[in-house]
């Protein structure tokens, strides 16, 4: 099987493997199929939650902080250019005639830079082009289904 991931997307495979190891460990201790399935479900559920939290941190929280820092530095650089009298909204464009016009142009450029930075930094950590936090959700759902099936087997006998 070929795995295609970007960034830390391989962690989704690792979390699934760790969750599956819980079932493997249980199968080495007992031959009770429902107990093995229960451990497998609990492992997937636990590592699915971990995968979701790690994926959310890597793909959402950390990029948001980096984008905010980058945009603040970009805004400061543009305002420094405005104060030095060296600001142009585009090469060859006339300099702003007032500070209000300069602030409006800086705001426009900063908004464009924020969009560009968000495209570049968000959702970078993927497995099969799906962000890893969504793989965590799939793992949690799979673990929950296995838990329900295992409990039904225990109740039914």
Protein Blocks (a to p, Z undefined) as FASTA:
>chain_A
ZZddehjllmmmmmmmmmmmmmmmmmmmpmcfklmmmmmmmmmmmmmmmmmmmmmmmmmm
mmmmmmmmmmmmmmmmmmmmmmnopacfbghiacdfbfklmmmmmmmmmmmmmmmmmmmm
gokbcgehiafklmmmmmmmmmmmmmmmmmmmmmnZZ
